């Protein structure tokens, strides 16, 4: 069993001091792993040291059995340099810097995200990790190349997440085939400017029409980076604009008859 666990976690047996099973509340087998003390080079001054400063128990998400619910507790050791006093964590293949998911589990998560019908939520449940952890893992390892700008593009934003720094994301569509060209994490002016600046001028000059809502940011960006494009407002927002304007006038006229709410004028305007 120990050899299987070590192989699954990409650990060399000679580097491991102990691997002990510990009781778990959910009935699964959890394990506490402690590595052997080794000489480390100080990242600050480069001196060789094996002086231990302290320990702390670190929880590592790792898929050891098929149910994916086994938790590995890693007795993380901090070394201290005897020359300069610098404290630093021991280096191990068990986890990387600032990570709580083992490398083996991270690879398995990325593999399970490959099917088109996989979702972040389903994979997170399988490996007993948070949805945010799966999303961050995906964003850190998967780079999807953007599509090519089309002659007619649609720009819009959509609500992404209240947990993110930028709650609204920006999306570009090809008007002819409705295909997504790219999705950006922010709709802010500086972010969009930096993105479109990277697109070659000859490609930007091919764009003929850009369809937007009434967001002035999109209008200004389109005029600045797409010199040959005509900026249009989509019909939905035009209709919404006129409907809202008429509704404001209706309410203004209706308020003239509030003293007699039983009057025909008030009741007709109220029902519109």
N, C-alpha and C positions, 0 to 999 in steps of 0.2 A: 504493500500500500504506500509506504513512504517513497519508494522509488518512482511509483506512478505519479504521486503528487509533485515530487521534485521535477520530474520530466515535464509535467503539465505546466509548471510555473517557470520553466527554463532556468532552473537552478542547478549548479554543479554540486554534486554530493560532498565533495571535499571542502566546499565553502560553508556548509551548513553545520552548525553546532548541535542543534536539536530541532525536532518537529514533533510537537506534542498535541494529541487530541484534547479538546476541552469541551465541556458540556454546553449545549445550546438550548435556548428556550423553545425553538421551533422543532426540536427533535432531530435536526440534521447534525452532521459531524462538522465541527469547526476545528481549526488548527492554529497553534501558535508556533511561529517559526523564529528561530534565533540563529544568526549567522556567526561565524567564527571571527574573532578579532584578527585584523590584518593590518599591515603597514599601509598607510595612506600618505600621499603627498599633499601638503598644505596648499590650498588654492591661492593663498595670499603670498606666502614667501617661498614656497616650493620645498620646504624641509620635510623630511620623512618623520612620521609620528605614528604611534599606536596608542596614545593616551586617550582614555575614554572620559568624556565629560558627564554624560547622562544617557538615560534610556527613555523611550516613550512607546506605548503600544499604539500601533497604527493599523487601522482597519483597511484591508485591501479586498476589493471585489474581484473574485476569481471564479471562473467556471471550472470546477474539478469534476463534478458529476453532471449527468444530463439535465437534472432539474435546475442547475445553475444557481442554487440558493446557498451553497457552501461559502462561508466567510473565512478568510485567512487573516489572522492577526499577526502582524509583523512587529517584532521587538526591535524597533528602530534605534540605532545607536548613533550618538553624536561624538565625534572625536574632537580633541583640542590640541592645537599645536603648542609644543613646549617652548618654541622660540618666540613666536609673535602673539600667542594667545588666541588665535583665530579658531572659532568653533565651526564645524561643518558636519554634514550628514555622511554616513558611510555610503559608498557607491555599490549598487547592486542592480542586477537585471530583473529583480522582482518587480520594481516599479521605477518610473522615471521621476524627474524632479516635479514636485507639486502635483503628483498624480496619485489617485487612490484606486485606480483600475489597473490590474496586472497587464503586462504586455500581451500575454496569451489571450486574456479575455477581450482586450481591445481589438485584437486581430479577429477573433470570433464574431464580435459585434459588427465590425465592418463587413465581414463575409455575409452575415445574415441580413445586412441592409441592401445587398445587391439585387434581390428580386424586386420587380417593379411594384408588387403589391405589399411589400414590407413597410411598416410604419415605425416611427420612433417609439411610440407607446408600446407596441407589441414586443419590440426587441428589448426595451427597458424592463418590461415585466419578466421576460424570459431570463434575463441575467441579474435581476434584482438590483438594478441601478435606477437612478432618476432619469427622467426624459431629458432634462437639461444636460446631463452628462453624455448621453448618447448624441444629442445634437452638437455639443461642443466637440466631441470626438469626430463626428462626421465632417464638421466644418474645418477641423484642423488637418484632416488627411485627404479630403476629396476636393479636388479642384475641377469644376465643370466649366469648360470653355464657353464663353458667351456666343450667341448666334450673331450672324452678320446683319448689320442695319439694312432695312428694306426701304423701298421707295416711298411707301406709305406706312407710317408708324402710329401706334396709339400709346399714349403715356397716361399712367394713372397711379394712384397709391392705394394701399389696402392696409387695414389694421393687422399688425403682426403679433405683438405680444406686449403685455404691460410689464413683463419682467426684463425686457431689453432696454438698453439705453435709448434706442430709437424705436418708438412704438409703431411707427408707420414705415412700411417698406415701399419701394418704387418698382414698378413693373413696366416693361416695354413689350408690345405685341406687334406682330406683322399683321397689318390690316387685311391683306388678301387671304391668307390661309389660317389666321387666328393663332399662329404658333408663337410661343413665348420666345422673345429674343434674349432677354436677360431680366434678372430680378436683383435689385440692389438693396442693401440693408438700411439705407436712409434716403429720404427725399429732400434733404437739406441742400441749399444752394452750393456750398463749398464742396460737398461730397459729389454732387452731380457734375460740377465743373471739372473736378479732378478726373472723373470717369470719362467724360466725353472728350477731354483734352488728349487722352491716350488713343483715341480712335483716329486713324490717319485722315488728313484733310480730304483726300480724293474720295474716300468712302463717305464722309459726311456730306460732300457736295452732291452725291447721287440722290440724297433724300429729297423728295419733292413735296410731300405733305406730312405734317405732324398734327395729330388730333389729340387735343387735351381737354381738361375741364377748364374752369375759369381761374385756375391757380396762376397768379402772376409770376411765380418762380419758374414754372415750366415755360411760360411765354418768353421770359427774358433769356432763359437758357437756350431755347430753340433759336431765337434771333441771334444770339451770340455765336453759336457753334454750327448752325445749319443755315448758311447764308442763302442757299437756293431754295429753301423749303418755305411753303406757305403754311402758316399756323391757323388751324381751324378749331372751333369749339364743337364738341359732339352735341348731337341733337337733344339728348336727354337733359344735359345741363342747360341748354338754351330754353327748353320747355319748362324746366324747373324754375329758371330765373323769371320768366314771364308769369308763371303761376303764382310764385311768391309775391311778385309785384302787385298782381291783381288782388291777391288775398289781403295784402296790407291796405289797399284802397277800400276793399269791402269792409274791413274792420273799422277803418276810419269813418266811413259813412254810417255804419251800424251804430257807432257810439253816439251819434246825434239823436238816436231814438231810445236811448237807455232809460229815459224817464218814464216811458210808456212801453214796457216790454210786451204788452198785449197787442200793440199796433201791428198792422199788416206789414209795414215796412221793416220793422225790427225782426219779425218772425221770418220773413222771406230772406233777409240778409243773414240771419243766424243759421239758417239751414243750409246755406251754400258751402 
